[in-house]
Amino acid sequence: MSYDVDAAGYAEKVVDLLEDNPYLRASVTLVAELVRGAGGGSSPTSLAAQGM
């Protein structure tokens, strides 16, 4: 099953996931900041160009 088919069910399962797991929340925040710093994640080559 693809994500877009079960997006609502997935959202229900993970709605409090980050609230209940501060270390996971910090990890997700770090990855998001790295992606933003690399140009928004629009291209895998932008990450490679920065040595990531």
C-alpha positions, 0 to 999 in steps of 0.5 A, a space after each residue: 500500500 502506498 503512503 498516499 492511499 493510507 495517509 489518514 491512517 498513518 497520520 492517526 498512528 503518528 500524531 503524538 509520536 514526536 510529542 512523546 519522544 523528545 530525542 526523536 523530535 530533536 533528530 527530526 528537527 536536525 534533519 529538517 535544518 540540514 535539508 533547509 541549509 542544503 537548499 530545501 532538499 530540492 535536489 539530491 545533488 545539492 546534498 552531495 555538493 555539500 559533502 553530505 
